[in-house]
Amino acid sequence: MIRIEGTITTGSAHAECVASALAPDNLSGMETAAAGDDAVVTGIRGEHLRSVTASVDDYLMNLAIAEEVCSYLLEKAGRA
């Protein structure tokens, strides 16, 4: 059996907010956290390429939405 592992690091002006928004959607082979004030880091691992690819695809869509929502909310709160 093969093991697939990787890390996705994304720059973000709202890293804590974005990481907090993404974490509840993590599957069993994923961990998401803010790395300082300006990056979100997600580790992903699995044994089936198709499932890892689908998980990364879902994650990237969720990441884009989390960025937009956090930017909007923090702007409205005057913290952007």
N, C-alpha and C positions, 0 to 999 in steps of 0.2 A: 504494500500500500504506500502511496506517495503522501508526502506532507507538504502543503503549500502554506507559506508564511510571507507576510509583507507588512509594511508600515506606510500609512498615508499621512503626510505632514502638510498642512494647509495654513498659509498665513491668514490671520484674521484680526481685525481691529477690535473684535468683541469675543476673544477666545473663551473666556469663562462662560459667557452666556451660550455660545454656540455648542461648546462641549457638554454643558448641562442639558441643552435641548436634544442633543443627539444620543446621549448615554442610555435613555430608556429604550431606545430602539435597537440597541446592540444585541446581536445574537450570541449564542454561547461561545463562539470563537472570536469575539471582538471585544476590545477595550478602547474607550475614548476618554481623553483627558486634555485639559488645557496645558500647554507648555509655555509657561511665562504668560505675558500679557498679549502676545501677538501670534500664537500658533495653536492649532488644534492637531493632536496626534492620535491616530487610530491604528491599533495593531489588529491584524486579521489573520486567522489561520483556519485551515480546513484540510480535508482529505480528497475532496472532489472538485476539480477545476470548474465545472459548470456551476456548482453552488457558490464557490468563492467569487466567481465572476458576477453572478447575480447579486450577491451580497454587496460587492463593491459598487455595482450599478445603483442599487437602492440607496446605499450610503451617500453616494455623490449627489443624488437627487435630494435626499434629506439635508445634506450639508448646504446646498444652495438655498433651500427653503429656510433653514435655521439662520443662515447669514442675513437673509432679507428680513425675517421676523425680528431678530435681535437688533439689527440696525434701526428698524422702524421703532421698536419699543424704547430703545435707549435714546433715540433722537427725541421722541415724544416726552421722555423723562428729563431731557436736557443733559444727558450724559454722553452723547455721541461726539 
